[in-house]
Amino acid sequence: MTSGARQEQLLTEARERFDAAEDFTVSIEEEFALLDPATLDLVNRFEDVHAAARGTVLEPNLVGELIASEVEVKTGKQESFADVPAALAERRAELAALVEPMGLTLGATGTHPWASWRDQRIIDTPHYRRNDELLRYVVWRNNTFGIHTHVAIRGADRAVRVVDALRNWLPELLAVSASSPFHEGVDTGLHSARTQVFTRFFPRCGVPDTFGSWDAYADYVRFLYETGSADEPTQLWWSVRPHLLFPTVEIRICDGQPDIAEAQALTALMVALTARCARALDEGEPLPDHPQRLIEENTWRAIRYGLSGKLIDLERGDVVPARARIERLVEWALPVADEIGATPWLRLPERNAAERQIARRAEGATFEEIYAEQVGATAVARG
């Protein structure tokens, strides 16, 4: 089969999967740092963890994620959001039970506070070997940890239009999730150094354009393949995307969450917002369509100031506290949140992980002390 034929088969099969999808099933992916429990340094032990998972309940839900000091766990497909919070806690508990006898512990902030990218090793899989060959320094620097949400959307055109809508609120989701103020031994002054590292380094990353239809999106994918710009469907690294291998809309903007309750609340917001966009499309409710350049202004505000800052209300043109802006968004999502079982989990933290770490730094705590507290929160919260 020629590369052009493979590309067309990929797009045809992706469209068929979307058109046959069951609305609002959910899967969550969480990325964790593998740490030495004494020093809290990153350790290159993924292959050992992967081998230890064979034959366990965790095996089908554990994968590598670029570097050997990182591991990803998946909830697997959940029939509704109501099943997600327990699945998140269960996966964390299973992973902790797997790695602790191996002399490892887990971290879940968006970046490691002091580890150098030079000390991390790319895992030896065909996918990541290919990314290493393509991206070189770009991929070497991406020592980051996030949480991704997949929500199934029925209908290929509808899925693309949901992505078009969600891009408007990516900064709000980032502001809630910010957990990475420290990176490579530097107090960055940012709330999400992870986002600055990832979205400013990778190609085809950050806030996508609008496409309006599956055909327009498929034409862009064809362009990437035909010009040799991409040769795998996952090489579109946008902060929200239609996933070509699953019939899902995937939100990728958020930092990892040390605390399980905050992970559950964040995923509730992401899933409810995705479902609310789909329902708005079904009912003919107007949805915003802001230019990328304006959404990027809010993205920078979320990177820099997180939940503590202000965001631009792009409909009205004024500036409002991020928390107030997000509370409004929660209210808008509530009707569908009730439908999918997310309402009990929709809450904003008093302070998110970035704010807590920044406050401790202002009190004079060291990076080591602060990170130990975040790692401890992850260990306590796993169950």
SEFIPA-251333 format. One record per residue (C-alpha): x negated, y negated, z negated. Coordinates in Angstrom, 2 decimals, always signed. Example, Ala and Ser with C-alpha at 12.3 -4.5 7.8 and 13.67 -1.06 7.14 Angstrom:
<recs>
- xx	yy	zz
- -12.30	+4.50	-7.80
- -13.67	+1.06	-7.14
</recs>
This chain:
<recs>
- xx	yy	zz
- +0.00	+0.00	+0.00
- -1.38	-3.43	+0.92
- -1.74	-6.18	-1.70
- +1.11	-8.07	-0.02
- +3.37	-5.04	-0.22
- +2.46	-4.52	-3.89
- +3.27	-8.16	-4.61
- +6.68	-7.87	-2.93
- +7.39	-4.66	-4.81
- +6.50	-6.37	-8.09
- +8.87	-9.26	-7.38
- +11.68	-7.01	-6.14
- +11.45	-4.74	-9.18
- +11.22	-7.72	-11.55
- +14.38	-9.23	-10.09
- +16.20	-5.92	-10.34
- +15.21	-5.59	-13.99
- +16.50	-9.07	-14.79
- +19.75	-8.51	-12.95
- +20.36	-5.30	-14.93
- +19.17	-6.66	-18.32
- +21.22	-6.61	-21.51
- +21.42	-10.14	-22.92
- +19.53	-11.08	-26.07
- +17.70	-7.92	-26.98
- +14.47	-9.00	-28.67
- +10.87	-7.97	-29.13
- +8.24	-9.84	-31.17
- +4.45	-9.61	-30.84
- +2.17	-10.71	-33.70
- -1.61	-11.10	-33.39
- -3.78	-10.54	-36.46
- -7.43	-11.12	-37.24
- -9.38	-8.07	-38.46
- -11.39	-9.17	-41.48
- -14.00	-7.97	-43.94
- -12.08	-8.17	-47.24
- -15.15	-9.37	-49.19
- -16.40	-12.11	-46.85
- -13.25	-12.71	-44.76
- -15.48	-12.79	-41.67
- -14.08	-11.45	-38.41
- -15.22	-7.89	-37.69
- -15.27	-6.11	-34.32
- -13.31	-3.01	-35.31
- -10.32	-2.86	-32.95
- -11.40	+0.41	-31.35
- -11.58	+2.03	-34.80
- -8.12	+0.72	-35.68
- -6.72	+1.90	-32.35
- -8.16	+5.38	-32.91
- -6.79	+5.52	-36.46
- -3.29	+4.66	-35.18
- -3.12	+7.71	-32.91
- -0.44	+10.10	-34.05
- +1.09	+7.58	-36.48
- +4.39	+5.69	-36.26
- +2.37	+2.59	-35.39
- +0.70	+4.03	-32.28
- +3.28	+2.93	-29.67
- +3.41	-0.58	-31.15
- -0.30	-1.36	-31.52
- -2.41	-2.85	-28.73
- -5.62	-4.78	-28.20
- -5.61	-8.50	-27.55
- -8.81	-9.70	-25.89
- -11.38	-9.55	-28.70
- -12.43	-6.60	-30.83
- -11.76	-8.53	-34.05
- -8.06	-8.87	-33.19
- -5.09	-6.51	-33.13
- -1.53	-7.01	-31.90
- +1.55	-5.27	-33.22
- +4.98	-5.24	-31.60
- +8.39	-4.78	-33.12
- +9.50	-2.91	-30.02
- +12.88	-3.60	-28.46
- +15.52	-4.59	-31.02
- +19.18	-4.57	-29.99
- +19.86	-7.95	-31.62
- +18.03	-10.51	-33.71
- +19.73	-9.10	-36.81
- +17.30	-6.15	-36.55
- +14.17	-8.28	-36.08
- +13.33	-9.50	-39.62
- +13.14	-5.97	-41.03
- +11.14	-4.79	-38.01
- +8.60	-7.60	-38.48
- +8.10	-6.69	-42.12
- +7.90	-2.99	-41.31
- +5.20	-3.48	-38.67
- +3.11	-5.63	-40.98
- +3.37	-3.02	-43.72
- +2.42	-0.24	-41.31
- -0.59	-2.16	-40.02
- -1.80	-3.05	-43.52
- -1.44	+0.57	-44.62
- -3.49	+1.62	-41.60
- -6.39	-0.83	-41.97
- -6.82	-1.10	-45.72
- -8.31	+2.43	-46.15
- -10.73	+1.46	-43.35
- -12.11	-1.41	-45.44
- -10.28	-4.11	-43.48
- -7.75	-6.81	-44.22
- -5.61	-9.07	-42.01
- -5.42	-12.77	-41.24
- -2.61	-14.53	-39.41
- -3.48	-18.22	-39.03
- -3.75	-19.51	-35.47
- -7.54	-19.72	-35.69
- -10.23	-18.34	-37.99
- -11.66	-21.29	-39.95
- -15.36	-20.62	-39.42
- -16.00	-17.68	-37.09
- -18.03	-18.40	-33.95
- -16.78	-17.23	-30.58
- -20.36	-16.14	-29.82
- -20.04	-13.31	-32.35
- -16.85	-11.83	-30.86
- -16.80	-9.02	-28.32
- -14.26	-8.61	-25.49
- -12.57	-5.22	-25.73
- -13.40	-2.74	-22.98
- -10.14	-2.31	-21.05
- -9.54	-2.85	-17.31
- -7.22	-5.77	-18.02
- -9.62	-7.67	-20.25
- -12.68	-6.78	-18.16
- -10.85	-8.40	-15.25
- -10.00	-11.50	-17.26
- -13.61	-11.71	-18.41
- -14.80	-11.58	-14.80
- -12.29	-14.21	-13.71
- -12.45	-16.70	-16.56
- -15.87	-16.28	-18.19
- -16.44	-19.10	-20.74
- -12.72	-19.87	-20.83
- -11.83	-16.41	-22.10
- -14.87	-16.17	-24.40
- -13.69	-19.24	-26.33
- -10.15	-17.99	-26.85
- -10.48	-16.58	-30.38
- -6.90	-17.42	-31.34
- -3.91	-15.71	-32.96
- -0.27	-16.31	-32.08
- +3.24	-14.96	-32.29
- +5.20	-14.32	-29.08
- +8.94	-13.81	-28.72
- +10.59	-11.89	-25.86
- +14.33	-12.36	-25.32
- +16.10	-10.40	-22.59
- +18.16	-12.54	-20.22
- +20.56	-11.03	-17.71
- +20.14	-12.42	-14.20
- +16.93	-13.51	-12.53
- +18.16	-17.00	-11.60
- +19.58	-17.46	-15.09
- +16.29	-16.39	-16.70
- +14.33	-18.95	-14.67
- +16.79	-21.68	-15.62
- +16.52	-20.71	-19.31
- +12.75	-21.14	-19.02
- +13.33	-24.52	-17.36
- +15.41	-25.58	-20.36
- +13.18	-24.16	-23.09
- +10.13	-26.05	-21.86
- +11.77	-29.25	-23.19
- +11.56	-27.97	-26.79
- +8.17	-26.29	-26.82
- +6.67	-29.13	-28.91
- +9.31	-28.68	-31.61
- +8.55	-24.96	-31.86
- +4.84	-25.68	-32.04
- +5.32	-28.27	-34.77
- +7.18	-25.75	-36.95
- +4.56	-23.05	-36.40
- +1.31	-25.02	-36.72
- -1.15	-23.06	-38.88
- -4.64	-23.80	-37.51
- -6.23	-27.03	-38.74
- -9.72	-25.49	-39.10
- -11.82	-23.95	-36.35
- -15.48	-22.91	-36.02
- -16.41	-24.54	-39.32
- -14.75	-27.86	-38.48
- -11.83	-29.65	-40.12
- -10.42	-30.57	-36.70
- -7.93	-33.22	-37.80
- -5.36	-31.25	-35.81
- -2.48	-29.14	-37.07
- -2.81	-26.61	-34.23
- -6.39	-26.25	-33.04
- -5.26	-22.95	-31.50
- -3.04	-24.73	-29.01
- -5.75	-27.21	-28.09
- -8.21	-24.37	-27.47
- -5.83	-22.12	-25.53
- -3.69	-24.47	-23.47
- -6.52	-26.86	-22.57
- -8.89	-24.09	-21.51
- -6.77	-21.60	-19.58
- -5.49	-22.17	-16.04
- -1.73	-22.05	-15.45
- -1.15	-22.76	-19.12
- +0.84	-25.17	-21.27
- +4.13	-26.63	-20.04
- +5.24	-25.27	-16.63
- +7.10	-27.14	-13.93
- +10.78	-26.45	-13.41
- +11.71	-23.98	-10.68
- +15.51	-23.94	-10.70
- +15.88	-20.50	-9.13
- +14.26	-17.09	-8.91
- +13.44	-17.62	-5.25
- +11.42	-20.76	-6.02
- +9.60	-19.00	-8.83
- +8.90	-15.96	-6.63
- +7.52	-18.23	-3.91
- +5.04	-19.65	-6.41
- +3.96	-16.17	-7.50
- +3.47	-15.24	-3.83
- +1.34	-18.36	-3.37
- -0.90	-17.32	-6.28
- -1.35	-13.80	-4.93
- -1.80	-14.83	-1.30
- -4.47	-17.40	-2.18
- -6.33	-15.01	-4.49
- -5.57	-17.23	-7.49
- -3.98	-14.35	-9.44
- -3.90	-10.59	-9.08
- -1.91	-9.64	-12.21
- +1.53	-10.89	-13.26
- +0.31	-11.83	-16.74
- -2.15	-14.37	-15.29
- +0.51	-17.04	-15.65
- -0.31	-18.06	-19.22
- +2.32	-20.76	-19.66
- +3.74	-21.50	-23.10
- +7.07	-20.13	-21.86
- +7.51	-17.85	-18.86
- +9.76	-15.29	-17.22
- +7.93	-12.03	-17.81
- +7.53	-10.10	-14.58
- +7.10	-6.70	-16.23
- +10.01	-7.00	-18.69
- +13.37	-8.71	-18.09
- +12.60	-11.26	-20.79
- +11.89	-14.91	-21.33
- +8.69	-15.05	-23.37
- +7.88	-17.98	-25.69
- +4.12	-18.17	-26.31
- +3.57	-21.63	-27.82
- +3.50	-20.73	-31.52
- +0.62	-20.25	-33.95
- +0.42	-17.07	-35.99
- +2.27	-17.09	-39.32
- +0.61	-15.96	-42.56
- +3.90	-15.72	-44.45
- +6.47	-13.12	-43.34
- +9.44	-15.31	-44.35
- +8.12	-18.09	-42.13
- +7.54	-15.63	-39.28
- +11.12	-14.43	-39.63
- +12.48	-17.99	-39.68
- +10.37	-19.06	-36.72
- +11.45	-16.12	-34.59
- +15.07	-16.80	-35.54
- +14.71	-20.32	-34.17
- +13.01	-19.15	-30.97
- +15.59	-16.46	-30.24
- +18.59	-18.65	-31.16
- +17.32	-21.48	-28.99
- +16.80	-19.12	-26.04
- +20.29	-17.68	-26.39
- +21.78	-21.16	-26.81
- +20.20	-22.28	-23.53
- +21.68	-19.25	-21.76
- +25.14	-19.95	-23.18
- +24.89	-23.62	-22.18
- +24.14	-22.56	-18.61
- +27.09	-20.16	-18.65
- +29.44	-22.90	-19.84
- +28.17	-25.67	-17.56
- +26.78	-27.71	-20.43
- +24.14	-30.19	-19.21
- +20.60	-29.37	-20.30
- +17.65	-31.75	-20.28
- +15.12	-31.64	-17.47
- +12.22	-33.79	-18.60
- +9.04	-34.15	-16.55
- +6.02	-32.19	-17.67
- +4.14	-35.41	-18.41
- +6.70	-36.44	-21.04
- +6.91	-33.03	-22.67
- +3.11	-33.04	-22.86
- +3.25	-36.27	-24.89
- +5.30	-34.45	-27.50
- +3.03	-31.40	-27.23
- +0.05	-33.55	-28.15
- +1.97	-35.00	-31.11
- +2.73	-31.45	-32.30
- -0.91	-30.40	-31.88
- -2.16	-33.44	-33.78
- +0.43	-33.94	-36.50
- +2.60	-30.81	-36.56
- +5.65	-30.85	-38.78
- +4.28	-33.91	-40.63
- +4.38	-36.17	-37.59
- +6.89	-37.77	-35.26
- +8.24	-36.63	-31.90
- +9.73	-38.67	-29.08
- +13.44	-38.19	-28.50
- +13.10	-38.00	-24.74
- +16.84	-38.49	-24.16
- +16.94	-41.78	-26.10
- +13.34	-42.89	-25.85
- +12.85	-43.47	-29.58
- +10.47	-41.81	-32.05
- +11.81	-39.70	-34.91
- +10.27	-37.55	-37.66
- +9.50	-34.09	-36.33
- +11.45	-32.46	-39.12
- +14.60	-34.48	-38.31
- +14.23	-33.68	-34.63
- +13.97	-29.96	-35.36
- +16.90	-30.02	-37.79
- +19.00	-31.45	-34.95
- +17.84	-28.65	-32.70
- +18.81	-26.05	-35.32
- +22.30	-27.55	-35.51
- +22.64	-27.34	-31.73
- +21.62	-23.67	-31.77
- +23.91	-22.64	-34.65
- +26.96	-21.46	-32.65
- +24.92	-18.83	-30.83
- +22.76	-18.13	-33.90
- +25.93	-16.87	-35.60
- +26.66	-14.61	-32.65
- +23.22	-12.95	-32.63
- +22.75	-12.63	-36.40
- +20.03	-15.30	-36.70
- +21.81	-17.86	-38.90
- +20.74	-16.43	-42.30
- +17.11	-16.77	-41.21
- +17.25	-20.28	-39.76
- +15.34	-22.47	-42.19
- +12.43	-24.88	-42.06
- +9.61	-24.50	-44.60
- +9.06	-27.27	-47.13
- +5.51	-27.33	-45.78
- +4.21	-25.14	-43.01
- +0.88	-23.30	-43.09
- -1.08	-26.19	-41.55
- +0.31	-28.68	-44.07
- -0.54	-26.40	-46.98
- -4.11	-25.92	-45.79
- -4.62	-29.64	-45.11
- -3.32	-30.50	-48.58
- -5.71	-28.02	-50.20
- -8.61	-29.47	-48.21
- -7.69	-32.95	-49.46
- -7.88	-31.55	-53.01
- -11.47	-30.45	-52.35
- -10.95	-26.75	-51.66
- -13.46	-25.04	-49.38
- -12.62	-23.31	-46.12
- -13.32	-19.99	-47.84
- -10.91	-20.75	-50.70
- -8.19	-21.97	-48.36
- -8.47	-19.04	-45.97
- -8.47	-16.59	-48.87
- -5.11	-18.06	-49.91
- -3.70	-17.60	-46.40
- -5.01	-14.05	-46.17
- -3.53	-13.36	-49.60
- -0.16	-14.71	-48.42
- -0.28	-12.36	-45.44
- -1.03	-9.39	-47.68
- +1.75	-10.25	-50.14
- +4.23	-11.03	-47.39
- +3.75	-7.89	-45.38
- +6.50	-6.05	-47.18
</recs>
